[in-house]
Amino acid sequence: GSGGLKVFISVLYSKKMKALESLIGMIQKFPYDDPTYDKLHEDLDRIRGKFKQLCSLLNVQPDFKISAEGSGLSF
């Protein structure tokens, strides 16, 4: 039967959801309004890494550039 496939799909799905949830969590906790935040680049790298991980899980090619005007931040 297709039992194995169902399990495979649900495992895959939950893995994607976990990655997505943790990415959203990281973004929500990010202290945008604190210019003195010393782990800014560390956190951005983590978010960027998680984003890339999610893209590969979803089989998506991120070919866009997200940039904050003038700050030089881009994904």
Residue pairs with C-beta under 8 A, 6 or more apart in sequence:
15 57
16 54
16 57
16 58
19 50
19 53
19 54
19 57
20 54
22 50
23 47
23 50
23 51
23 54
26 43
26 46
26 47
26 50
27 47
30 43
30 47
31 37
37 43
44 73
48 75
51 62
51 75
52 62
55 61
55 62
62 75
64 75
65 74
65 75
66 73
66 74
66 75
67 73
67 74
